[in-house]
Amino acid sequence: EAKVTARDVFNETLLAMRNVSFRWMMFGFILFISAWGVSGVLGLYVYTFFWELSAPQILFVSLMLPFGSMGGYLFAKVYFAWLDKKNAMIFAGLAWMVIHSIPIFAYMLGLTPTVGTWGVAIFLAVTTVLGGIVVGQVIVGIGTAMADIADENELATGLRQEGVFFGASAFANKCSAGLGTLLAGRILEYLDWPSGSEVRSAADIPADVVFEMAFVSGPVVSLLVIPAVLCLRGYTLNRSRLAEIQAELRTRNAA
């Protein structure tokens, strides 16, 4: 039995990267997950120092994300049938950008409940659920797009390479999540965020620094979705083209 070497994996990856849909999908995915990663890392700071939530309130808001994601997974089939995969991912990405920015803009307009109260915790929980729903659509879209790209790649090269595509997707997910953590750390350094055991509440940090951190974590970070969406536009497959590819594959395999 022939052994798979590191050279084989490298060559397979280079071959997969020739697929235009795959390249643009990966770039868009990395940018989107990086933005999501930054917001996730800074979220605890925002909840604690900007919204002044208590530990039970932070736990309550944080638990809403998986519920939202599950809701997104539940309605993904209907959603993608309605908009088609590419448009559905683009719309979901833009929706997350808006939803993620709403709390800070609402605060600036004086439309949010008083900080530190269960009212503002419930308000944040609602936006978290909505954000989880649309993030779920993007994640489902990326996963199913890999299978479609495998079909396209098989038609073009005779190789399906599902392992390479899904492996690269998982690797990009891990790398971009790490990149999000790195960016979050750099943001805190840029803002000269104070550290030490004496920093326990918003009263221990200048109000302007707290607001800048929350604003960057919200509206500014969400702007990363714009280049992510532009990358997703490079994804060339749609419902009709995929049907043509699969029909050609069935004909080839039956011959």
Backbone torsions as a table, in degrees:
resi	resn	phi	psi	omega
1	GLU	NA	128.2	-178.1
2	ALA	-71.0	138.6	178.9
3	LYS	-89.8	145.2	176.6
4	VAL	-87.6	123.5	-178.6
5	THR	-101.6	169.1	176.8
6	ALA	-62.2	-33.7	177.9
7	ARG	-64.4	-39.5	178.3
8	ASP	-61.9	-44.5	-179.9
9	VAL	-63.0	-42.0	179.8
10	PHE	-63.1	-44.7	-179.7
11	ASN	-65.6	-39.4	177.8
12	GLU	-63.0	-40.0	-179.9
13	THR	-66.4	-42.9	177.5
14	LEU	-60.4	-40.4	179.1
15	LEU	-64.1	-41.4	179.8
16	ALA	-65.4	-35.4	-177.8
17	MET	-69.4	-11.6	175.8
18	ARG	-73.0	-16.5	179.4
19	ASN	-75.1	119.1	-175.4
20	VAL	-62.0	-45.4	-179.5
21	SER	-59.4	-41.9	-178.8
22	PHE	-64.9	-44.4	-179.0
23	ARG	-60.4	-49.9	-177.9
24	TRP	-67.1	-36.1	178.2
25	MET	-62.6	-42.7	-178.5
26	MET	-67.0	-43.7	179.5
27	PHE	-61.5	-45.1	178.9
28	GLY	-63.2	-41.3	-179.6
29	PHE	-63.9	-43.3	-179.8
30	ILE	-61.9	-44.6	-180.0
31	LEU	-64.2	-42.9	-178.1
32	PHE	-66.9	-47.7	-178.8
33	ILE	-66.4	-31.9	176.1
34	SER	-63.1	-44.6	177.7
35	ALA	-61.6	-43.4	178.9
36	TRP	-64.6	-38.1	179.4
37	GLY	-65.3	-42.8	177.8
38	VAL	-61.2	-45.7	-179.0
39	SER	-64.1	-34.4	179.3
40	GLY	-68.6	-43.3	-179.6
41	VAL	-66.6	-44.8	-178.0
42	LEU	-78.3	-12.1	-177.6
43	GLY	-57.3	-41.5	-179.6
44	LEU	-63.5	-38.8	177.0
45	TYR	-64.7	-43.0	-179.0
46	VAL	-64.2	-46.0	179.9
47	TYR	-62.0	-40.8	-174.0
48	THR	-77.8	-47.5	-170.5
49	PHE	-100.1	-28.2	179.3
50	PHE	-92.7	-53.0	-179.8
51	TRP	-84.7	-12.7	176.0
52	GLU	55.4	45.0	179.1
53	LEU	-81.2	152.0	174.5
54	SER	-81.7	169.6	180.0
55	ALA	-58.3	-45.6	177.4
56	PRO	-62.9	-34.9	179.4
57	GLN	-69.1	-41.0	177.6
58	ILE	-62.7	-42.4	178.2
59	LEU	-61.8	-42.9	179.3
60	PHE	-59.6	-48.3	-179.0
61	VAL	-65.5	-43.4	-177.2
62	SER	-63.3	-34.7	-179.0
63	LEU	-70.4	-14.1	-179.6
64	MET	-73.8	-24.2	-178.1
65	LEU	-62.4	-50.2	178.0
66	PRO	-62.9	-33.1	176.2
67	PHE	-64.1	-42.3	177.3
68	GLY	-63.7	-42.6	179.8
69	SER	-61.8	-42.5	178.4
70	MET	-62.4	-37.2	175.8
71	GLY	-63.9	-39.2	177.3
72	GLY	-63.7	-41.7	178.4
73	TYR	-64.2	-38.1	-176.4
74	LEU	-63.4	-38.9	-175.7
75	PHE	-99.5	7.5	-175.7
76	ALA	-60.6	-41.9	-176.2
77	LYS	-61.2	-47.0	179.6
78	VAL	-66.0	-41.4	-177.6
79	TYR	-63.0	-45.4	-178.9
80	PHE	-72.3	-30.4	175.4
81	ALA	-66.9	-30.5	-178.5
82	TRP	-75.6	-47.4	-171.5
83	LEU	-105.7	-10.4	-171.5
84	ASP	73.0	153.3	-166.3
85	LYS	-60.1	-51.7	-176.6
86	LYS	-60.3	-51.3	-179.7
87	ASN	-64.0	-35.9	-179.5
88	ALA	-64.8	-42.1	179.1
89	MET	-67.8	-40.7	178.8
90	ILE	-63.2	-46.5	-179.8
91	PHE	-63.1	-42.2	180.0
92	ALA	-64.7	-39.7	177.9
93	GLY	-62.7	-45.8	178.5
94	LEU	-65.7	-36.5	177.8
95	ALA	-63.6	-40.6	177.6
96	TRP	-62.9	-39.7	179.7
97	MET	-58.9	-43.5	179.9
98	VAL	-69.7	-49.1	-177.3
99	ILE	-60.8	-41.8	-178.5
100	HIS	-65.8	-26.6	-178.3
101	SER	-88.5	-19.3	-173.9
102	ILE	-56.1	-48.7	-175.8
103	PRO	-55.9	-44.7	-177.7
104	ILE	-68.6	-44.3	179.2
105	PHE	-65.2	-38.1	177.4
106	ALA	-63.6	-39.2	177.2
107	TYR	-62.7	-43.9	-179.3
108	MET	-62.9	-29.1	179.0
109	LEU	-90.4	0.5	179.3
110	GLY	73.8	28.7	-175.3
111	LEU	-103.0	-0.2	-177.9
112	THR	-97.7	155.0	173.5
113	PRO	-62.5	168.4	-179.3
114	THR	-61.3	136.3	-179.9
115	VAL	-62.2	147.4	178.7
116	GLY	86.1	-5.2	-177.8
117	THR	-99.6	164.7	175.8
118	TRP	-68.7	-22.6	177.0
119	GLY	-62.1	-46.6	179.6
120	VAL	-71.4	-31.0	176.3
121	ALA	-63.4	-42.4	178.1
122	ILE	-66.4	-40.3	177.0
123	PHE	-58.9	-46.0	178.3
124	LEU	-67.5	-33.9	178.0
125	ALA	-63.2	-39.9	179.5
126	VAL	-64.3	-46.4	179.2
127	THR	-66.7	-31.6	177.6
128	THR	-66.8	-42.0	177.1
129	VAL	-61.4	-46.8	179.9
130	LEU	-62.4	-41.8	177.4
131	GLY	-63.1	-40.3	178.0
132	GLY	-63.4	-36.6	179.8
133	ILE	-61.9	-47.8	-176.8
134	VAL	-74.7	-33.0	175.0
135	VAL	-63.0	-39.2	177.0
136	GLY	-58.3	-37.9	178.5
137	GLN	-64.8	-40.9	178.5
138	VAL	-64.1	-44.1	-178.8
139	ILE	-63.7	-43.9	177.1
140	VAL	-62.2	-42.5	-179.5
141	GLY	-61.1	-43.8	179.2
142	ILE	-62.5	-45.1	-178.2
143	GLY	-62.5	-45.9	-179.3
144	THR	-72.9	-28.7	177.9
145	ALA	-64.2	-32.3	179.0
146	MET	-60.8	-39.3	178.1
147	ALA	-66.4	-39.6	178.7
148	ASP	-65.8	-40.7	179.0
149	ILE	-64.5	-35.9	176.9
150	ALA	-61.1	-39.9	176.4
151	ASP	-63.3	-46.7	-179.6
152	GLU	-61.3	-41.6	-178.8
153	ASN	-66.9	-38.0	178.7
154	GLU	-63.8	-40.4	179.5
155	LEU	-65.0	-37.6	-176.3
156	ALA	-80.3	-35.9	-171.6
157	THR	-120.0	-14.4	-175.0
158	GLY	85.8	-0.4	179.4
159	LEU	-117.7	133.7	179.6
160	ARG	-81.7	-47.0	176.6
161	GLN	58.4	37.5	178.2
162	GLU	-57.4	-40.8	-178.0
163	GLY	-60.4	-40.4	-179.8
164	VAL	-66.9	-46.0	-177.4
165	PHE	-65.0	-48.6	-179.0
166	PHE	-70.7	-35.0	176.8
167	GLY	-65.0	-42.7	177.9
168	ALA	-64.9	-37.6	177.4
169	SER	-62.8	-45.4	178.7
170	ALA	-64.5	-39.9	179.3
171	PHE	-65.0	-42.8	178.3
172	ALA	-63.2	-36.6	178.2
173	ASN	-61.2	-47.1	179.9
174	LYS	-65.3	-44.7	-178.3
175	CYS	-64.3	-43.2	-178.1
176	SER	-70.2	-32.8	175.1
177	ALA	-65.0	-40.6	175.7
178	GLY	-65.2	-38.6	177.8
179	LEU	-63.2	-38.2	177.2
180	GLY	-61.4	-41.6	177.9
181	THR	-64.3	-42.1	178.6
182	LEU	-62.4	-45.3	179.4
183	LEU	-62.5	-39.8	179.2
184	ALA	-61.4	-42.3	177.6
185	GLY	-63.1	-40.8	178.9
186	ARG	-66.0	-36.1	178.2
187	ILE	-63.1	-44.4	179.0
188	LEU	-63.8	-38.4	177.0
189	GLU	-65.1	-42.7	-179.8
190	TYR	-61.8	-38.2	-179.8
191	LEU	-80.4	-0.8	-177.8
192	ASP	55.5	48.2	-177.8
193	TRP	-66.5	126.4	-178.0
194	PRO	-70.2	152.0	178.8
195	SER	-135.7	168.7	179.8
196	GLY	121.5	165.2	-176.9
197	SER	-66.8	-18.4	-178.7
198	GLU	-79.1	-12.3	178.8
199	VAL	-88.5	103.9	-175.5
200	ARG	-125.8	-22.5	-177.5
201	SER	-149.3	176.7	-179.9
202	ALA	-62.2	-25.2	179.9
203	ALA	-67.0	-18.2	-177.8
204	ASP	-91.0	-0.2	-176.7
205	ILE	-129.8	138.7	176.6
206	PRO	-53.9	136.7	-175.8
207	ALA	-59.2	-36.3	-179.0
208	ASP	-68.4	-33.9	177.8
209	VAL	-68.7	-40.6	178.5
210	VAL	-61.9	-44.9	-179.1
211	PHE	-66.2	-41.7	179.0
212	GLU	-60.1	-41.8	179.3
213	MET	-62.5	-44.0	-179.7
214	ALA	-66.4	-39.0	-178.6
215	PHE	-68.6	-41.7	177.7
216	VAL	-65.0	-43.1	-179.6
217	SER	-63.8	-28.5	-178.0
218	GLY	-96.3	-94.1	-174.4
219	PRO	-59.9	-39.8	-176.1
220	VAL	-68.1	-49.3	-179.8
221	VAL	-61.8	-36.0	-178.6
222	SER	-62.9	-20.4	179.5
223	LEU	-66.3	-17.9	175.3
224	LEU	-61.6	-19.3	179.7
225	VAL	-67.2	-28.7	-177.4
226	ILE	-61.9	-54.3	175.4
227	PRO	-64.5	-28.7	177.0
228	ALA	-63.3	-43.6	178.9
229	VAL	-65.3	-39.6	178.1
230	LEU	-61.8	-37.2	176.6
231	CYS	-66.5	-42.5	-179.4
232	LEU	-62.4	-25.2	177.1
233	ARG	-65.3	-20.9	178.0
234	GLY	-78.0	-7.9	176.4
235	TYR	-69.3	117.9	-166.9
236	THR	-90.5	-10.5	-174.2
237	LEU	-88.0	140.8	170.7
238	ASN	-133.6	-178.7	-173.6
239	ARG	-60.3	-44.7	-176.8
240	SER	-70.1	-41.4	179.9
241	ARG	-66.0	-38.7	178.5
242	LEU	-63.6	-39.3	178.3
243	ALA	-62.9	-39.4	177.7
244	GLU	-64.0	-43.7	-179.4
245	ILE	-62.0	-46.4	-178.3
246	GLN	-66.3	-34.8	177.1
247	ALA	-66.3	-42.4	178.4
248	GLU	-64.5	-37.6	178.5
249	LEU	-65.5	-41.0	179.1
250	ARG	-63.6	-41.3	178.4
251	THR	-64.3	-42.8	179.9
252	ARG	-64.7	-45.0	-177.4
253	ASN	-69.7	-26.4	180.0
254	ALA	-79.7	-18.6	-176.8
255	ALA	-73.2	NA	NA
